C-alpha cells in the first residue's frame, strides 16, 4: 500500500464517554477503557500504539467516571500528550455527540478511535498510511454478535468478506447493524478511522441538524448519512485480529481468543518468524 501523500496526522481522538452498562459485571463502575487485559488497560494499550505511530496529541472525550481516566493516566509520562474534553450529557447521547463537543479543539485531520478496542499492530499504520484524506477501517467476519456492517454497492458478485485474508478498499454506501438486502456487506466496522476536516464538518453539520435530547446518534451513523454526498472509503483487512469489549461474551472472547492471537503475532514479529 502506498503511503499517504496528505499531511501527516499527529492528533488522535479517543471516544471514552460511554457508561459500559453491559460490562458492569466484569468491570464494575469503571469506564470501559480501564478494563485490563494481562495487567494493562485497553486505554494504555491504545495510547502506547498511538505513540509508536507518531501520534503526539490525543484528545480524549470523557463522560462516565471521567476522574478515573485522569487518575489512571496522570503518572504515565511516555504516552502522547492527552487533552481531556468532557461530554456533560454523556448519559443521554451517543458517540457522535462526544465527537461534536470536541470540535473547537479539532482543527486538523485526525485519527478516530473507540476506547474499548483490543487490536493488533497492523491496524493503526494501515489507516494512517491510507492514500486519501478519509478512511474507515473494516475487518472480515468476527462472530462478535454485535457486528456493525459496512455496505457497498451490490454488483451481484459473491462477497468474500467472511473468509478472505486480502486487503481491499472501496466506497461506503451505508454503515448499519441492520440487514440491507439491496446492498452488499463489505466488512465489519472496527472503530478506527481517519477523518479529514471536510468530512468532520459534514458530520457535525448533520448531527447538529438532527440534534435533540436524548440523542443516541453515533459517529458511524453520521458517516453513513454523509456518504451519499461525500466519498468515504473503507479499507478492509480481512484477517485483522481485533475485538471491541462491550459485554461478558466480548470479554471472554478477548481473553481466550483475541489476546493470545495478538500476543503470538507480536512475539513472532519481534523474533522475525
N, C-alpha and C positions, 0 to 999 in steps of 0.2 A: 504494500500500500504506500502511495506517495505521501510524504509529509505535507501538512497543510501549508499553503503559501500565504495564509492570512496571519495577522498579527498574533504573537504568542499570547496565550491565555495565562494569566498569573493569579486570577481570582476564582475561587470556588464558593458555591453556596450549598450549605447543608441544611435541609429542612428537618427540624428536630422539635416541632411543636406538638406532635401527637401525644395522646393520652395513653396509648398502649393498653386499652381495656382488655383486649383478648389475650394479653400476655401477663395479666396480673398474677396468675397462679405460678408463674415462673420468676418474675422479677419484682413482684410486689408493687409498691407505689413509685418505683423509679421509672424514668423515661426509657424508651426502648434502646436508645443509643448507648446506654450504660450497661446493657446486657453483656456479660463476659463469656467469651469462648476461649478455653485454655488459658484462663487467667488474664486476658486482655479484653477491654471493652471494644464493642463494634466501632465506636466513635474514634477511639485512638487508632485502631487499625486503619480506618479510612484516612485520618489525618496523616499518619505515617506514610501511607501510599501517596497521598497528595504531595507531601513534601518531597518525596523521592522523584516525582514527576515535574518538579519545578514550580509548584504552586506555593506562593509565599504569603497569600492572604486568603483567609476563609471567613465568610460571613455566615454565621450560624444563627438561624431563626429558631428561637426557643418559644415554648409556651408552658406546657405542663411541667411542673417541678423545675423551673429554669435555674434556680440556685444550685441544683445538683450538678448541672453541667459546669457552672462556674467553679465549684469546689473540686470537681473531678479533674479539671484541666488546668487549674491555676499554677500548679508546680511543674507542669510539663514545659520544658524550655527548648526542646528540639523539634517542636512542631511549627507549622506555619503560624503567622500572626492571626489571632482569632478576634473577630469583631462580632459581638453579640447584639442581635436585634430581637426584641420581644414582641410576639404577636399576642396582644392583650385579649383578643376574642378567640383564642385557640379552641375553646370548648365548643364553639358553635360554628366553626369554619373548617374548610378543607385546606389541602396543601397549597392551592393557588393563592389563597389569601395570605398565607405565610410568605410566599414569594412577593406578593403585591406590596406588603408593608415594608419590604426591604428596598423598594425601587429607588429611593432617594440616595442610597449608597452604592447602587449598582450602575456605574456609568460606562462600563466597558463590557465586552463579551465575557461570558463566564461559563464555568463548568457547574452543572447542577446535579446534586446527589441527594438521595434519601438517607436518613440516619440509621435505618435498620437493616443495612445491607452487609452481607459477608460475601466477598468476591475475590476472584483470582487476579493475579498481577497484570494480565493482558488487558483488562477492562479499561483502565484509565488511559494508557497510551493509545489504544485503538481509537478512542473518542477524540482525544486531544490532537492526534495526528491526521484525523479525517480531513480529506481535501474538500473544504467547504466551511461556511460560517456556522451552520447548524447541523446537528445530527442527534438522533435518538438511538441509544444502544438497545439492541434486541438479542435474544438468545433463541436456541431451539427449544424443543418441548422439555419442560421441567417436571411436570407432575406435581406441582406445588399445591394444587387445589384452590388457588387464589389467583389464577392467571389473568393478566391484563394483556389482551391481544393487540398487536399492530397489524392493521389490514392494509392491503394494497389492491390494485385493480385485479379483477378476476378475468384472466385471459383463457380460462378453460384448462390450463395445464395442471398437472398434479403438483401440489406443494410438497417440497422436500424439507420443510422446516422441522419436522419431527425427528428426523434421523441424520440429516446432513451435517457434516463437520466443516463444511466450506464457509467462507466469509463472503457475504454478498451485500449489496446495498440497493436501495430503491426509494421511491417516494411514498410517504404516508398518505393514505386516504382517510383513515379513521383509526382511533385508539379506543378500545372498549372491552369491558368484561363480557358484554352481551354478544350472542351469535349474530353474525352479519352474513346471511347466505348469499347476498348479492356481491360480496367481496371475498377476497382470499386472505387467509391468515399468512402473514409473512414472518412472524416470530412473536416472542413474548417480551413485554416491556421489562427492562432490568431495573431502571431507576437511576441511570447515569446518562446525562445528555450534555451536549454543547449548545449553548444558547447565545445567539447574536443579539445586539441591541435592537435591531429591526424586528426580530421575532419576539423579543421580550416586550417591546412596546405594543405590539399587536395583541399579545396575550393579556397584558394589563388592561388594555382598552376593552377587550372582550369581557374580562372579568368585571370591570367597573360598570359596564353597560348592563350587566345582569346581577349586580350586587344588591342583596337584601339579606338581612339576618333573621334566622340562621342561614348559612350558606355552605353547602358541602362540596362546592366546586373544587376539583383537583387540577393540578397543573397539566396533567396529561389530557384532560378533557378540553382545556383551552387550546393545547397544541392541536388536538383533533379538530376543533372548531375552525381554527385559523388556517389549517392545511388546505382548505378549499381556495384560499386566496394567496397563500404564501407557500412555496415549495419547502417542505420539511422532509429531509431524507431520514431513513433508518439505516443502521448498519447492523446486520445480523451475523453474530459469531455463533455458529450452530452448536458447538460443543463447549461453550463458555460455562465455567463452573461458578455458580453463584446461588444465593438464596436471599430473599427477604425473610425477616423473622417477625411475624405478626401474631403467632399463636403457638400452642403447645406442639402441634404437628410440625410446624416450621422449625421450632427449636430442636426437637428430637432429630429431625432430618439433617439439620445443620451439624449436630454433634456426631451423628452416626455415619453420615454420608459425605456431606459437602466439605466440612473442615478437613477430614482425613485426606480427601482428594486434593484440596488446595495445598495442604502440608506436604503431601507426597510430590506434587508438582513442583513446589518451590525447592524442596530438597534436591530433586533431580536437576533443576536449573542451576543450583549452586555447585553441584558436583560435575555438571556438564554431561550428564547421562541423557 
